Structures are given as C-alpha cells and as structure tokens.
Amino acid sequence: MRFQRESISVALDTFYAALGERTTEAGERSVLTRAIEKETIYRTKELSAQRKTLAEAERADEFEQWGNLILASPNDVPDGGADSVTLPNLYAETEGETVTIPLDPKRTARENADALFARARKSRDAAEYADGQVADLEDELERLAALSVRLSATGAEDDLSALRDELEEIVGEERVAGGNKPRDKKPTPKPFDGHKIRTYDVNGYTFYVGETADANDHLLTRVASPTDIWMHVRAATGAHGVLRTNKEPSRVPDTVIRKAAAIVAAKSQSVKHSSVVAVDITERRYVRKPRGAKAGLAQYSQARTVDVTPKLP
C-alpha cells in the first residue's frame, strides 16, 4: 500500500528525518558499545591488580618476621653491600631451620628491617582498601556484562537512552563519550584545596610538608590526624611537617622520624643552610592553633627534640 504525499518535498523530509534517526541510533549504539568494552578492560585489569595486592597482604606477617629476625641477629647482618642474609628462623616449628631474607645492599641492617616493617604495614593497609575494591569491581563487571547483552538486543532510541543512564551510573558520566546530553566540565579539584603542601615517602611512611604559612595551617587543621607526628624547627620560623602513623605513632622507627625532621629543616628557609638544626617533634593531638593567631603559628606540648642536618631526599 502506497501513502499519498502532498508533495515530493514532504516525502524527502520524511525520508531524511527517518535516516537521521537511524544514523543517530547507530552512532549512540557504537558509542555505548565502545564505552562498555573500554570500561570492562579497565576494570578487569584493576581487579587483577587488587587481587595481587590481597595476595601481597598475605605475606605481611612474613615480612614482619623477617624484620624481627634481622634485629634479633644484628651481628650476623652486614650493614650494606649484601643482597641477602641467611639467619636462624626463630619462628620455625623445627629447631635449627634457617631462612634467607632478601636485603637492599644500599641499606644498613636497621634500615632493611625498617623497610620490611613498612612493607608489612603498607600491605595490611592496602589490603583493607583492596578487599572492598575487589567486591565493587566484580559487581561492576557483572553489570557491564549484563548491559552488553541488553545493548545487543535493544533497538529503540529511548531504550538506548536508558542504557546510557545506567552505564553512566556505573562508570561516571564523564567516562561515556558522545551523546546529546549537555555536559558541564567539572574543574579538577586541586590537592589540599590548592595549598602548597609537598608529599614525600620516607621508608614507606607518607610525610607532608607545608611550604607557606597558610599551608602549615591547612596541614595542621585539615590534614593531620590526632596520632600523626607533627614537627617544626625549634625556636625559628619554618615549615611544618606531618608524618602519617596509621594510628601507631609508637611504632614509627627513629630512622624515619630523623629523615622526616631533616626534610623539615631543609624546607625551612631560616635554618636550611645550618649544619645542625633542632627539630621539635610531638603528636598532632598536642598541637593547637591559638584563636586569632596569625597563619602558621601553633602552640605545642609533650615534645621531644632531635638534632639533624638539613637534607632533602
């Protein structure tokens, strides 16, 4: 049956409108297909990485034992120059067993032990995050697989729009390219709200240093936790430092504290060229900013002092 058209122009308009709808639908289907494939690949790789993190965490006790064994036999462990050392395994059920422990030849015995303790601690901390990530990633991969099946069976543009909404819910709107929905570009948030704070790794511990008075305030009031270690050069203006302790300040090795203190001294303009600098150290909970005090000023108690030579990593 033929439909009567009032004119050839109307017929052409109808044809091109239908063609445009099909083109739009095909384009949207292609965009969604590529997005699902890309996000599936990304999450599969991330899932593998998080599972490796969990596997590493299972060795945390072993790393800690190695560190203790090194400290238990200080005379048997060379202070640098060795790739490994074989020691009596005090943790073995059978008497007389030994264990070979890998070493960093550039480190002393104590530093190798501290590095092993840090590795054990980081493995345990990372495992807490990875455990939740594995569950989330497995769930997202299942949802992406289901979306892929539904996409192959979907024909109507309205259905494609619903699939896009669901895909954006899983992976985030900004990760799905194309489409006709207006997208407001969100500014990338600046670390530490834009304050000039440097981050260092000190033998596995995260260490923050404020580079301005305002940054020091932000570090003290917004970043540091009560049991983190706070430090500042004694009786002089300078940078504030905050060493993350994972709520275990008493377990932070003295070598780590001294290295962090040396960084604070090096980042403090008034003393950075001195040969020896006194740095006061206390837990964040013993530090307060007086009401109305100028930026960078803090009062503290329960402090101890270490003498260090200013040095950046």
C-alpha positions as a Markdown table, in Angstrom:
| # | Residue | x | y | z |
|---|---|---|---|---|
| 1 | Met | 0.0 | 0.0 | 0.0 |
| 2 | Arg | 1.4 | 3.4 | -1.0 |
| 3 | Phe | 0.9 | 6.5 | 1.1 |
| 4 | Gln | -0.1 | 9.6 | -0.8 |
| 5 | Arg | 2.2 | 12.6 | -0.3 |
| 6 | Glu | 1.2 | 16.2 | -0.7 |
| 7 | Ser | 4.5 | 16.8 | -2.4 |
| 8 | Ile | 7.9 | 15.4 | -3.2 |
| 9 | Ser | 9.3 | 17.8 | -0.7 |
| 10 | Val | 7.3 | 16.3 | 2.2 |
| 11 | Ala | 8.3 | 12.8 | 1.1 |
| 12 | Leu | 12.0 | 13.8 | 1.1 |
| 13 | Asp | 11.7 | 15.5 | 4.5 |
| 14 | Thr | 10.2 | 12.3 | 6.0 |
| 15 | Phe | 12.9 | 10.2 | 4.4 |
| 16 | Tyr | 15.8 | 12.2 | 5.7 |
| 17 | Ala | 14.2 | 12.5 | 9.2 |
| 18 | Ala | 13.9 | 8.7 | 9.4 |
| 19 | Leu | 17.5 | 8.4 | 8.1 |
| 20 | Gly | 18.7 | 10.8 | 10.7 |
| 21 | Glu | 17.0 | 8.9 | 13.4 |
| 22 | Arg | 18.7 | 5.6 | 12.2 |
| 23 | Thr | 22.1 | 7.4 | 12.0 |
| 24 | Thr | 21.7 | 8.8 | 15.5 |
| 25 | Glu | 20.7 | 5.4 | 16.9 |
| 26 | Ala | 23.7 | 3.7 | 15.2 |
| 27 | Gly | 26.1 | 6.3 | 16.4 |
| 28 | Glu | 24.8 | 6.1 | 20.0 |
| 29 | Arg | 24.9 | 2.3 | 19.9 |
| 30 | Ser | 28.6 | 2.5 | 18.7 |
| 31 | Val | 29.5 | 4.9 | 21.5 |
| 32 | Leu | 27.9 | 2.7 | 24.2 |
| 33 | Thr | 29.5 | -0.4 | 22.8 |
| 34 | Arg | 33.0 | 1.1 | 22.8 |
| 35 | Ala | 32.4 | 2.5 | 26.3 |
| 36 | Ile | 31.3 | -0.8 | 27.7 |
| 37 | Glu | 34.3 | -2.6 | 26.1 |
| 38 | Lys | 36.8 | 0.1 | 27.4 |
| 39 | Glu | 35.4 | 0.0 | 30.9 |
| 40 | Thr | 35.3 | -3.8 | 31.0 |
| 41 | Ile | 39.0 | -3.9 | 30.0 |
| 42 | Tyr | 40.0 | -1.3 | 32.6 |
| 43 | Arg | 38.1 | -3.0 | 35.4 |
| 44 | Thr | 39.4 | -6.4 | 34.5 |
| 45 | Lys | 43.0 | -5.1 | 34.8 |
| 46 | Glu | 42.2 | -3.2 | 38.0 |
| 47 | Leu | 40.6 | -6.3 | 39.5 |
| 48 | Ser | 43.7 | -8.3 | 38.8 |
| 49 | Ala | 45.9 | -5.6 | 40.4 |
| 50 | Gln | 43.7 | -5.5 | 43.5 |
| 51 | Arg | 43.8 | -9.3 | 43.8 |
| 52 | Lys | 47.6 | -9.1 | 43.7 |
| 53 | Thr | 47.5 | -6.6 | 46.5 |
| 54 | Leu | 45.5 | -9.0 | 48.6 |
| 55 | Ala | 48.0 | -11.8 | 47.8 |
| 56 | Glu | 50.8 | -9.5 | 48.9 |
| 57 | Ala | 49.0 | -8.8 | 52.1 |
| 58 | Glu | 49.0 | -12.5 | 52.9 |
| 59 | Arg | 52.8 | -12.2 | 53.3 |
| 60 | Ala | 52.7 | -9.2 | 55.7 |
| 61 | Asp | 53.4 | -11.5 | 58.7 |
| 62 | Glu | 56.4 | -13.0 | 56.8 |
| 63 | Phe | 57.8 | -9.5 | 56.1 |
| 64 | Glu | 57.4 | -8.5 | 59.7 |
| 65 | Gln | 59.1 | -11.7 | 60.9 |
| 66 | Trp | 62.0 | -11.1 | 58.6 |
| 67 | Gly | 62.4 | -7.6 | 60.1 |
| 68 | Asn | 62.4 | -9.0 | 63.6 |
| 69 | Leu | 64.9 | -11.7 | 62.7 |
| 70 | Ile | 67.3 | -9.1 | 61.3 |
| 71 | Leu | 67.0 | -7.1 | 64.6 |
| 72 | Ala | 67.4 | -10.3 | 66.6 |
| 73 | Ser | 70.8 | -11.1 | 64.9 |
| 74 | Pro | 72.4 | -7.7 | 64.3 |
| 75 | Asn | 75.9 | -9.0 | 64.3 |
| 76 | Asp | 75.0 | -11.5 | 61.5 |
| 77 | Val | 73.6 | -8.9 | 59.1 |
| 78 | Pro | 76.0 | -6.8 | 57.1 |
| 79 | Asp | 75.5 | -3.1 | 57.1 |
| 80 | Gly | 75.2 | -2.7 | 53.4 |
| 81 | Gly | 76.7 | -4.5 | 50.4 |
| 82 | Ala | 74.7 | -7.7 | 50.6 |
| 83 | Asp | 71.7 | -8.8 | 48.6 |
| 84 | Ser | 70.5 | -11.4 | 51.2 |
| 85 | Val | 71.3 | -13.0 | 54.5 |
| 86 | Thr | 70.6 | -16.4 | 55.9 |
| 87 | Leu | 69.6 | -16.4 | 59.6 |
| 88 | Pro | 68.2 | -18.9 | 62.2 |
| 89 | Asn | 64.4 | -18.9 | 61.8 |
| 90 | Leu | 63.2 | -18.3 | 65.3 |
| 91 | Tyr | 59.6 | -18.7 | 64.1 |
| 92 | Ala | 60.0 | -22.2 | 62.7 |
| 93 | Glu | 58.4 | -25.1 | 64.4 |
| 94 | Thr | 61.5 | -27.2 | 63.9 |
| 95 | Glu | 64.7 | -26.1 | 65.7 |
| 96 | Gly | 67.7 | -25.4 | 63.6 |
| 97 | Glu | 65.8 | -24.2 | 60.5 |
| 98 | Thr | 67.1 | -21.1 | 58.7 |
| 99 | Val | 65.6 | -18.6 | 56.4 |
| 100 | Thr | 67.1 | -16.5 | 53.6 |
| 101 | Ile | 66.0 | -12.8 | 53.7 |
| 102 | Pro | 66.4 | -10.5 | 50.7 |
| 103 | Leu | 68.3 | -7.3 | 51.5 |
| 104 | Asp | 68.8 | -3.9 | 49.9 |
| 105 | Pro | 72.6 | -3.6 | 49.6 |
| 106 | Lys | 72.4 | 0.1 | 49.9 |
| 107 | Arg | 70.8 | -0.1 | 53.3 |
| 108 | Thr | 72.1 | -0.9 | 56.8 |
| 109 | Ala | 70.7 | -3.8 | 58.8 |
| 110 | Arg | 68.4 | -1.5 | 60.7 |
| 111 | Glu | 67.2 | 0.2 | 57.6 |
| 112 | Asn | 66.5 | -3.1 | 55.9 |
| 113 | Ala | 64.4 | -4.1 | 59.0 |
| 114 | Asp | 62.5 | -0.8 | 58.9 |
| 115 | Ala | 61.8 | -1.3 | 55.2 |
| 116 | Leu | 60.4 | -4.8 | 55.9 |
| 117 | Phe | 58.2 | -3.4 | 58.7 |
| 118 | Ala | 57.0 | -0.7 | 56.4 |
| 119 | Arg | 56.3 | -3.2 | 53.6 |
| 120 | Ala | 54.2 | -5.3 | 56.1 |
| 121 | Arg | 52.3 | -2.3 | 57.3 |
| 122 | Lys | 51.6 | -1.0 | 53.8 |
| 123 | Ser | 50.5 | -4.5 | 52.7 |
| 124 | Arg | 48.0 | -4.6 | 55.5 |
| 125 | Asp | 46.7 | -1.1 | 55.0 |
| 126 | Ala | 46.4 | -1.7 | 51.2 |
| 127 | Ala | 44.5 | -4.9 | 51.8 |
| 128 | Glu | 41.7 | -3.1 | 53.7 |
| 129 | Tyr | 41.1 | -0.9 | 50.6 |
| 130 | Ala | 41.7 | -3.7 | 48.1 |
| 131 | Asp | 39.2 | -6.0 | 49.7 |
| 132 | Gly | 36.4 | -3.5 | 49.2 |
| 133 | Gln | 37.6 | -2.7 | 45.7 |
| 134 | Val | 37.5 | -6.3 | 44.6 |
| 135 | Ala | 33.9 | -6.7 | 45.6 |
| 136 | Asp | 33.0 | -3.4 | 43.9 |
| 137 | Leu | 34.8 | -4.3 | 40.7 |
| 138 | Glu | 33.3 | -7.7 | 40.5 |
| 139 | Asp | 29.9 | -6.2 | 40.8 |
| 140 | Glu | 30.6 | -3.6 | 38.2 |
| 141 | Leu | 31.9 | -6.2 | 35.7 |
| 142 | Glu | 28.7 | -8.2 | 36.2 |
| 143 | Arg | 26.6 | -5.1 | 35.5 |
| 144 | Leu | 28.7 | -4.2 | 32.4 |
| 145 | Ala | 28.3 | -7.7 | 31.0 |
| 146 | Ala | 24.5 | -7.5 | 31.5 |
| 147 | Leu | 24.5 | -4.1 | 29.8 |
| 148 | Ser | 26.4 | -5.5 | 26.8 |
| 149 | Val | 23.8 | -8.3 | 26.4 |
| 150 | Arg | 20.9 | -5.8 | 26.7 |
| 151 | Leu | 22.6 | -3.4 | 24.2 |
| 152 | Ser | 22.8 | -6.1 | 21.5 |
| 153 | Ala | 19.0 | -6.7 | 21.8 |
| 154 | Thr | 18.0 | -3.0 | 22.1 |
| 155 | Gly | 16.5 | -1.2 | 19.1 |
| 156 | Ala | 14.6 | 1.8 | 20.2 |
| 157 | Glu | 16.4 | 5.1 | 20.8 |
| 158 | Asp | 14.5 | 5.5 | 24.1 |
| 159 | Asp | 15.9 | 2.2 | 25.3 |
| 160 | Leu | 19.5 | 3.3 | 24.3 |
| 161 | Ser | 19.0 | 6.4 | 26.4 |
| 162 | Ala | 18.1 | 4.3 | 29.4 |
| 163 | Leu | 21.1 | 2.1 | 28.9 |
| 164 | Arg | 23.3 | 5.2 | 28.7 |
| 165 | Asp | 21.9 | 6.4 | 32.0 |
| 166 | Glu | 22.7 | 3.0 | 33.6 |
| 167 | Leu | 26.2 | 2.9 | 32.1 |
| 168 | Glu | 26.9 | 6.4 | 33.5 |
| 169 | Glu | 25.7 | 5.3 | 36.9 |
| 170 | Ile | 28.3 | 2.5 | 36.9 |
| 171 | Val | 31.3 | 4.3 | 35.4 |
| 172 | Gly | 30.6 | 8.0 | 35.7 |
| 173 | Glu | 29.1 | 10.4 | 33.2 |
| 174 | Glu | 32.4 | 11.8 | 32.2 |
| 175 | Arg | 33.7 | 8.4 | 31.1 |
| 176 | Val | 31.0 | 7.9 | 28.5 |
| 177 | Ala | 31.8 | 9.9 | 25.3 |
| 178 | Gly | 29.3 | 11.3 | 22.9 |
| 179 | Gly | 25.6 | 11.6 | 23.3 |
| 180 | Asn | 23.3 | 14.6 | 23.2 |
| 181 | Lys | 23.1 | 15.3 | 26.9 |
| 182 | Pro | 24.8 | 18.6 | 27.9 |
| 183 | Arg | 28.0 | 18.0 | 29.9 |
| 184 | Asp | 29.3 | 20.6 | 32.3 |
| 185 | Lys | 33.1 | 20.3 | 32.5 |
| 186 | Lys | 33.9 | 19.9 | 36.2 |
| 187 | Pro | 37.1 | 21.5 | 37.4 |
| 188 | Thr | 39.7 | 19.1 | 38.6 |
| 189 | Pro | 40.0 | 19.5 | 42.3 |
| 190 | Lys | 43.4 | 20.7 | 43.5 |
| 191 | Pro | 45.2 | 18.6 | 46.1 |
| 192 | Phe | 45.0 | 20.1 | 49.6 |
| 193 | Asp | 42.5 | 22.7 | 48.4 |
| 194 | Gly | 45.3 | 24.4 | 46.4 |
| 195 | His | 47.6 | 24.8 | 49.4 |
| 196 | Lys | 51.4 | 24.3 | 48.7 |
| 197 | Ile | 52.0 | 21.1 | 50.5 |
| 198 | Arg | 54.7 | 18.6 | 49.4 |
| 199 | Thr | 54.4 | 14.9 | 49.8 |
| 200 | Tyr | 57.3 | 12.6 | 50.5 |
| 201 | Asp | 57.8 | 8.9 | 51.0 |
| 202 | Val | 60.1 | 8.2 | 54.0 |
| 203 | Asn | 60.8 | 4.5 | 54.2 |
| 204 | Gly | 57.2 | 3.7 | 53.4 |
| 205 | Tyr | 55.7 | 6.4 | 55.5 |
| 206 | Thr | 53.8 | 9.3 | 54.0 |
| 207 | Phe | 55.2 | 12.7 | 55.0 |
| 208 | Tyr | 53.6 | 16.1 | 54.3 |
| 209 | Val | 55.4 | 19.4 | 54.5 |
| 210 | Gly | 53.8 | 22.8 | 54.3 |
| 211 | Glu | 55.6 | 25.4 | 52.2 |
| 212 | Thr | 53.7 | 28.5 | 53.3 |
| 213 | Ala | 52.1 | 29.8 | 56.5 |
| 214 | Asp | 48.6 | 29.1 | 55.1 |
| 215 | Ala | 49.7 | 25.6 | 54.0 |
| 216 | Asn | 51.0 | 25.0 | 57.5 |
| 217 | Asp | 47.6 | 25.9 | 59.0 |
| 218 | His | 45.8 | 23.7 | 56.5 |
| 219 | Leu | 48.2 | 20.8 | 57.2 |
| 220 | Leu | 47.6 | 21.2 | 61.0 |
| 221 | Thr | 43.8 | 21.7 | 61.0 |
| 222 | Arg | 42.6 | 19.8 | 57.9 |
| 223 | Val | 45.1 | 17.1 | 57.1 |
| 224 | Ala | 46.7 | 15.8 | 60.2 |
| 225 | Ser | 45.1 | 13.1 | 62.4 |
| 226 | Pro | 45.5 | 13.2 | 66.2 |
| 227 | Thr | 48.0 | 10.4 | 66.3 |
| 228 | Asp | 50.1 | 11.6 | 63.4 |
| 229 | Ile | 53.5 | 13.0 | 64.2 |
| 230 | Trp | 53.9 | 16.8 | 63.9 |
| 231 | Met | 57.3 | 18.5 | 63.7 |
| 232 | His | 58.7 | 22.0 | 63.4 |
| 233 | Val | 62.2 | 23.6 | 63.7 |
| 234 | Arg | 62.8 | 24.7 | 67.3 |
| 235 | Ala | 62.7 | 28.4 | 68.1 |
| 236 | Ala | 62.6 | 29.5 | 64.5 |
| 237 | Thr | 60.2 | 30.1 | 61.7 |
| 238 | Gly | 59.9 | 27.3 | 59.2 |
| 239 | Ala | 57.9 | 24.5 | 57.6 |
| 240 | His | 55.5 | 22.3 | 59.5 |
| 241 | Gly | 55.7 | 18.5 | 58.8 |
| 242 | Val | 53.1 | 15.8 | 59.4 |
| 243 | Leu | 54.1 | 12.1 | 59.4 |
| 244 | Arg | 51.3 | 9.7 | 58.9 |
| 245 | Thr | 51.4 | 6.9 | 61.6 |
| 246 | Asn | 48.3 | 4.8 | 60.9 |
| 247 | Lys | 47.3 | 5.4 | 64.5 |
| 248 | Glu | 50.6 | 3.8 | 65.7 |
| 249 | Pro | 53.0 | 6.6 | 66.5 |
| 250 | Ser | 55.0 | 4.5 | 68.9 |
| 251 | Arg | 55.9 | 2.0 | 66.2 |
| 252 | Val | 57.4 | 4.6 | 63.8 |
| 253 | Pro | 61.2 | 3.9 | 63.6 |
| 254 | Asp | 63.5 | 6.6 | 64.8 |
| 255 | Thr | 65.3 | 6.5 | 61.5 |
| 256 | Val | 62.1 | 7.5 | 59.8 |
| 257 | Ile | 61.5 | 10.4 | 62.2 |
| 258 | Arg | 65.0 | 11.7 | 61.8 |
| 259 | Lys | 64.8 | 11.6 | 58.0 |
| 260 | Ala | 61.5 | 13.5 | 58.1 |
| 261 | Ala | 63.0 | 16.0 | 60.5 |
| 262 | Ala | 65.9 | 16.6 | 58.1 |
| 263 | Ile | 63.4 | 17.3 | 55.4 |
| 264 | Val | 61.5 | 19.9 | 57.6 |
| 265 | Ala | 64.8 | 21.5 | 58.4 |
| 266 | Ala | 65.8 | 21.7 | 54.7 |
| 267 | Lys | 62.4 | 23.2 | 53.8 |
| 268 | Ser | 62.7 | 25.9 | 56.5 |
| 269 | Gln | 64.4 | 29.0 | 54.9 |
| 270 | Ser | 65.7 | 30.4 | 58.2 |
| 271 | Val | 67.9 | 27.3 | 59.0 |
| 272 | Lys | 68.2 | 25.2 | 55.8 |
| 273 | His | 71.9 | 26.2 | 55.4 |
| 274 | Ser | 72.8 | 25.3 | 59.0 |
| 275 | Ser | 74.9 | 22.2 | 59.7 |
| 276 | Val | 72.8 | 21.1 | 62.7 |
| 277 | Val | 69.2 | 22.0 | 63.3 |
| 278 | Ala | 67.0 | 21.2 | 66.4 |
| 279 | Val | 63.5 | 20.0 | 65.4 |
| 280 | Asp | 60.7 | 19.6 | 67.9 |
| 281 | Ile | 58.5 | 16.5 | 67.5 |
| 282 | Thr | 55.2 | 15.7 | 69.1 |
| 283 | Glu | 51.8 | 14.1 | 68.2 |
| 284 | Arg | 49.2 | 16.2 | 66.5 |
| 285 | Arg | 46.9 | 16.0 | 69.4 |
| 286 | Tyr | 49.3 | 18.0 | 71.5 |
| 287 | Val | 49.4 | 20.9 | 68.9 |
| 288 | Arg | 46.8 | 23.7 | 68.8 |
| 289 | Lys | 46.4 | 26.9 | 66.9 |
| 290 | Pro | 45.6 | 29.8 | 69.3 |
| 291 | Arg | 42.4 | 31.7 | 68.5 |
| 292 | Gly | 43.1 | 34.7 | 66.3 |
| 293 | Ala | 46.8 | 33.8 | 65.8 |
| 294 | Lys | 48.4 | 34.7 | 62.5 |
| 295 | Ala | 48.9 | 32.0 | 59.8 |
| 296 | Gly | 51.5 | 29.4 | 60.6 |
| 297 | Leu | 51.6 | 30.0 | 64.4 |
| 298 | Ala | 51.0 | 27.0 | 66.6 |
| 299 | Gln | 51.5 | 26.0 | 70.3 |
| 300 | Tyr | 52.5 | 22.5 | 71.3 |
| 301 | Ser | 53.5 | 20.4 | 74.3 |
| 302 | Gln | 54.8 | 16.9 | 75.1 |
| 303 | Ala | 57.6 | 17.4 | 72.5 |
| 304 | Arg | 61.0 | 15.9 | 72.2 |
| 305 | Thr | 63.8 | 17.4 | 70.2 |
| 306 | Val | 66.1 | 15.7 | 67.6 |
| 307 | Asp | 69.2 | 17.3 | 66.1 |
| 308 | Val | 69.5 | 16.8 | 62.3 |
| 309 | Thr | 71.4 | 18.0 | 59.3 |
| 310 | Pro | 69.0 | 19.6 | 56.8 |
| 311 | Lys | 68.6 | 17.2 | 53.8 |
| 312 | Leu | 66.1 | 16.6 | 51.1 |
| 313 | Pro | 65.5 | 13.0 | 49.8 |
